[in-house]
Amino acid sequence: MTTHRPTPQHDTPLVPFANNSDSRTIGGMTVENGTDSIAFYGQTDLSRDKAGLERAQALLAFMQQVVSTLEAQKGLPDALPPRTPTRVANPFA
């Protein structure tokens, strides 16, 4: 089992799909915002203690925000089109 340290609370909430830059860490799970999708990566344990409850509540609250945001969107497509790769200039060249 993984040992987790408390995650500092942020003053501003993570608003689903608001931008491509915000992220939060809950336990060892990182939630990365995007305008088209939200990425979850890492790992966290929902242990049977107060710390596990806190992590579970934070994940649940964010997922409820995501569902509410998606439900409120009119004309939600069945699926997003595949992303087209773009070439960027090499900043080290």
Buried (B, 14 or more C-beta within 10 A) or exposed (E): EEEBEEBEEEEEEBEBBEEEEBBBBBBBBBBBBBEEEBEEEEEBBBBEEEBBEBBBEBBEEBBEBBEEBEEEEEEEEEEEEEEEEEEEEEEEE
